Amino acid sequence: MSILPKTSRASLRVLTILILISFFLRAPFFLRDYIDKDESTFVIMGQSWVDGQLPFTSLWDLKPLFVFGFFALLLKLFGKSLLLIRAVGMLMVALTGYIFYIQSSSFRSKNQSLFAAILCCYLLSLFGAVQGVMSEHLAVFSLLLGWYFYHEKKYYFLGGFILCSALLFKSNYVYALFLFALLELYLAVKNKSFSPLYKSFLGLLIPIGICVFPYWQSDNLSTLYNAMISAPLAYADTDITTQLKTLLYLLPIGGIYLFILLKNKYELNRRNLGLLALNIGVLFSFIKLGKINDHYLLQWYPLFLLFLVQSKLKWPKFEAKKSVRAALLLLLILPVESYKEYNALWTHQKQNDTWYNGEGVAVPNYLKEQKLDQESVFYLDFHIGYWFQNQNPPTMVATHPSNIARKELYPFIPSIRNNPSEELKYLFEVVRPSIIVKRKNKILGKDFDRENQQIEDYLNRFYRPIHRIDKAVILQRLELE
């Protein structure tokens, strides 16, 4: 029995189609500086690791270690290339669609499976700021791949290893995998067969060991524990009112699950129950966190789509010309974001004679051209600029701008400042950056009124705007004049 799915001309054609579609959807975003703040943070954290600093010790952010490791690996292999990072992200989306296709083809026809796989790639590439390389892309690829090895190939050790890796890409998968593990434990006790559970448990120890070893060796285990366990728990400690609002948003989705189950459209065997547990666990994590945004949904889309594929709902066969044309028309209409970006990219190239675009590229270029201080810059937005300038953020907390204002995280950050007010005072009164870069009419966001006001007061006292590039406002410290 081979580990990977047997290849054939047909499956290679499917993979080629998915790569081409993913490329078409995502290519115009390859050279845009900034798509989502999280991706910029991953790049900065990965570069710091390549430069010799363990994550959470020099720079800090609220994401699992494997995310930074993935970016560090890309930067180590390919150097500082945003294009290659985005190209690898495109391949991850295509491979996720292909793994989805392999699993879907056990339940649906080849045409139906191909359409579902293409739709999976669309969902992972459209409808929000999701064209970068997000932790959700890495996590859902790992989850589907681990699920494939666990249930299709019965390679429980390898399945456990990859499923645990998914958790180390996206920590809120803990609820989904916990429910799945409880179900497997129940079935193991019921059937008196513990071998799958035992082997998968041994597999999950390996990625945990990979995380722990460098921190154990450098006597930083408490730093790792605080960053990957304590801080995420504090971040997810949302009030009940916010959680209930999120639950209300999810009720229509829950209705779809209930309809399929109550109408006996879903066979309750071991595999299907496990997939249902994963679906419920992901939705519960949204409720626990108290919010849903475009890139959070990336970790749920393929699971929900696979749930629909495995159900007994009737799907079009995509054999008649009418149904094929309707599907093609739908797929041509959906990528509005990609069409807009192609147009914006072409316009930018004609006007500026370069394909790289965005404030995160333009601001560092401006600072260099004007011979302004590039070693003392604080980005309140467009913070990928640190990477283009070969600089680190001014403090370990400023790696992601919003981290500064999240008071619940400070007890778990190895910093001598204890709250946002102290951090901002240190930044503006001790570090005193020569240059501040902010977004027009915005600082840290609507949830941080007190911190926004404190920053605004410092900017009014010590800085003056000297230039604006699109939505980026560049300010210079008055004392330098």
N, C-alpha and C positions, 0 to 999 in steps of 0.2 A: 504493500500500500504506500503510495507516494504521499509526501506531506502536502505539496501544493496541488491544486486542481489540475487534472490532465488538460494539456493545451491541445487545441485543434485549430484548423483554419477558421472555423466559425467563431470560436471564443476569442481568437486573436483579432478577428474583425470587430467583434464587440468591444474589446479593449481599445482598439484603434479609434473606433467611433467615439467612445467616451473621452479619450484623450483629446480628440479634435474638438468635441463640443465644449469640454472644460477649458481648452485653450481659447476658443472663440468667446466664451463668456467672461474670461478673466484676463486675457492678454492686454486690453487697454489700461488695466490697473497695474501692470507690472512695474512701471516707472513712476508711479505716483508716490510721493514721499510718505504721505500720511493717509491711512484709511481708518484705522481705529487706534486709539491711544494704547490699548493693551499690546498690539503687535509691536509698536515702537518700543515699548518697555521690554518686551521679550528680546528684541534685537540688542538693546543696551545691556541687559543682564547677560545675554549670551556672549557679547563682546568682552564684558568684564571677566567672565569665566575663562575665555580664551587668553586674556591678558594675565591670568594667574590668580584671580580672586574668586574664592568660592562664593556662590550666591548666598545672600543673607548675612554675609560677614562684612562686606565693603559696600555693596548696594543691596537694597531690600525691596521686595515686592511681594504681594499676596497671591502667589501662584505656585503650584507644585514644581518640584525640582526638575522633572523630566522635560517640562516645557523649555526651561532655560538650557538644559542639556541638548535638546534637539537643535536649537538655534546656535548654540556654541559649536556643535558638530558641523553644521552647514558653514559657519564662518571659518572654522578651522580648515575645512576641505576646500572651500571655494573662495576664501577671502571676503573682503567687504563688497559684496555684490547684492544689491537689493533686487535686481532682476532675477538672479538665480534663486534667491529665497522665495520670491513669488512664483517662479517656475516650478520649484519643488512643491510648493503649496498646491499648484494646479495639478501636478501628478498625484498628490495625495487625494485630491477630490476625485480624480478619474479612477484611481485604484479602489477608493471607497465604493464608487459606483459599480466597479467590476466585481468586488466581493459581494456586493448587494445582488448583482445579477446572478452570480453563481448560486446563492442561496434561494433567490426567487425562482430560479428555473426548476427547483424541486417541487414547486407548487403551481406554477403557471407556464404557459407556452413560451417559446423563445421570443415571439413578438411582444407579448405582454411583459415578459421579464425585461426586455430591452427598453421598452417604454418606461417602466418603473425605474430602471437604473438611470436613464436619462433624466427623469424627473428628480431623482435623488441628487444628481449633479447640479441641476438647476436650483434646488432648495439649498444646497450647500454653497451657492455662488451668488444668489440674488436676494433681494428684499431686505436691504439695510447695508450697514458697513461690514460686510462679510467677505469682501474680495481679497483681503489680506490673508496671512497665515495665522489663524486663531488657535488657541488651545483646544477649542471645541472640535476643530478639524482633526487635530492629532488624536484627541480622545475618542471620537466616534469611529475613526478608522481602526483604532486599536480594539475598541469594543466589538465591532462587527467581525474583525479578523479573529479575535479570541473566541467569539461565539461560534464562528465557522469551525475552528479547530476543536472546540469542545464538543459541539453537537454533531457536526458533519463527519469529522475525521476521527472522533473519539480519542484525540491526543490530549488527554486531560492535563498532563504536566505542562505542555506548551500552551494549552488554553488558559490555564491558571496564570501562567507567566504573563501572557499578553493582556488578559483581563485586568490584572493588577496594574499593568503598565497604563491602561486606560485611566485608572483611578489616579495615577501619578501624573497624568496630563490634565485631569479635571477632577478636583477633589469632591465636587458634589455628586459624582457617580457613586459615592460611598453608599447612598441610600438605595440605589438600584442594585448594586452588587450585594449589599447586605440582604435585601429581600430575596434575591436569586440564591444566595448561599443558604438562607433559611429553608427555602423550598427544596434545594438539593439535599440538605440535611434531613428534612422530613422524609423525602423519598428514599434516602439511604437507609434510615431506620425502618421504614415500612417494608422495604424490599430486602433488608439485611445485606446490602451491597455497598460497602464503604470505599471500594477501590477508586472510583472516579473522584470522590471528595478528597481522599487522602493524596492522590497524585496531584490534583489541582492545588491543594494546599501547599505542597512542596514547591510547586511552580511559582506560586505568588511570593515565596520567601526570597527568590532571587532578585526581583526589582527592588524589594524593600532593602535587601542587603546592599545593592548598588547605591541606593540613596544614603544609607547609614555609614558605610565604610569610610568615605573621605572625611566625614564630620567626626566620626569616632577617632580616626587617625590624627586629626588636628585638634582634638579636644573641644569640639563645637557641637556636641550632641544636643545640648539644651537649646542652642540657636536653631538647629534644624527642627526640633520638636515644637518650639514656639511658632516658627514660621509656617509649618505644614499642618499643625494640628490646633494649637491654641488660638492663633490668629484667625484662621478660617471659621472656627466655632464662634468667636466673638463677632466676626463680620456677619455671620448668619443669624445672630441673635436679634431677630426683628420683633417688633411689637405685634400683638395679636390682631390689631385692626388692619395693619398692612397685609398680614398674612391672609385675613379673610377677604380683603379686596382682590388679592391674587387668586384666591380660590374661586371667587365669582367669575373672574375672567376665564378660568379653566373649566367651568361647569359645562359649556357647550361641547368642549372636547371630551369631557367625561361622559357626556350623553352619547357620543358616538361609540365609545367603548361599550357602554351599557346596552345600547341598541343591538350591537353585533352579538354580544354575549347572550342577551335575553331572547334573541331570535334564533339561538342555536346555530349561529353562523361561524362559530369558532370552536374547533375541536380541542378539548381540554386534555391533551396528552402532555408528557413531560416537557418536550421541546416548547410547545406553545405556551404552557404555563410559565416556563422560564422567561420567554420573551415578554409575556404580559407583566411579570414581576419587574422586569427592567423598565418597561413603559411607565408603570405606576411609580416606581422609585424616582425616575427623572422628574415626573410631574410633581411629586411630593417635594423634591428638592427646590423647585420653583416656589412652591407655597412656603416652605421653610425660610427661604431667602427673602420672600416678600416682594419679588419683582421678576419681570420677564422682559428681556430685550432681544433685539434681532439676533445677536450672536449666541445668546443662551439657547435659543431654539435649535441651533445647529445640532446639538447633542440629542435632540428628541426627534427631529424630522425623519431620519432613516429608520429609527425604531418604530415609529408610528406607521410609516409606509410599509415596513416589513410585516407589521401586524395586519395591515389591510391585505397584503399579498397572501399571507398564510390563512386568512379568513376564507369563508365560503361565499363571499359576495361575488356577484357576477361582474366580470370585467369585459369590455369590448375585446374582441379577438384580434383586432388590428390586421385583419386579412382583407376585408373589403376595401375598395378604393376610397369609399366615403369616410370610413373611420380613420384610415391612414391620413387622408387629406386634413381631416379635422384635427388630428394629433399634430401634424406638421404646422398647421396654422397656429395652434395654441403655442407650440414651442417657438415659433417665429415672433409672436406678439409679446411673450413674457419678458425677454431681456431688454426692457426699456433702459435700465441703468447702464447696460453695456453699450447700447447705441449712443447714449448721451456722452459716455466717457470716450468712445471712439471719436466723436465729433470734437469734444474738448481737447483731446490729445492732439488731433490734427491741427486744430486752430492754434494751440500753444506752440507746436513745432514750427509752424509758418511764421509766427510772431517773434519767437525767441531763438530759433535755430537749434533747439535741443529737445529731446524727448523726455528728459527728466523734468518733472513738474511738481509744483506745490510749494507752500511757504517753508516747509522744512528743508527744502533745497535752496530756495531763493534767499532766505534770511542769512544762512552761513556764507553764501556767495557775496551778499551785500556787505556783511561785516568784513570780509576779506578784502573786497575792492576798496572799501573806505578806510582800511587800516585801523579798524576799531578793535578793542580788546576782545579777542576770541577765547581767552582763557578764564574769563570771569563773566559768564553768561548764565542767566537763570531763565529757563523756558517754563512759563506758566501754561503754554500750549505749544503744539508743533515740536515736541521734545525729541523727535528723531534728529533734530538739528545737532544735539550733542554728538551723535554718532558720526554725522557728516563732518563735524569739526574735530573729531578725534579727542573729545573731552568727556569727562564724567559729570553727572549732575553735581551741584555744589554741596549737597548732603545726601546721605544714604537713603533718606526718606523721600527725597524729591525725584526719585527714579520715575515714578508715575505721579504727575502733579497732584491728583486728588488724594494720594496717600497722606499728604501733609495735613489735610483737614479731617482725617478719620481718627477721631480721638480714641475709639475703641481698640485701635491697633497698637497704640503707643506702649502699653505694658509688655508687648511681645517683640518690640523692635530693640536691638542692641544699641540704643542711642542714649545719650545723657539728658536729652530733652524729654519731658514727660507728657506734653500735650501740644496741640497745634499752635497755641499762642506762644509758647516758649520756642517752638521750632521757627515760627515766622520772625520772632524777635531776633533769634540767632542769625537767620538768613539776612535780614535787612540791617541789623545793627553791628554784627560781627563779621560775617562773610562779606556783606556789602557788594553785591555783584555790580560790575560796571554797566552791564547791559541787561535789560529785562525784555523778554518777548512775551506778549500776551495776545489773545484774540480780541478783536474789536467788540466792544460792548459785552464782554464776558470775562470772568476770571476763572473760578474753580467750578462753577455750576450753581444751580438754584438751591441745592440742598445744604449749602455751606454759607449762610448769610453772614454769620459772625466773622468767619475767616475772610470772606470776600471784603467785608468792610475794613478789617485790619490791614489787608493788603492794599486796598484802595487808599487808605490813610497814608501808608508808607510811600506809595507811588506819588501821591500829591505833594508830599513833603520833600522827597529826595530825588525825584526823577522828572524828566520832561520828554515828551515824544519827539523823536527826530526823523522818523520815517515810517511809512506804511507800505506793506506789500500785500495786496489783496486783503485778506482778513487778518493778517498779522500786523501788530503795532510794535515798533521797536522804540524802547525808551532808554535814555542814558542818564546815569547818575549825575546830579548837579555838581557834586564835589569835584568831579573830574575836569570841570571847565577851568 
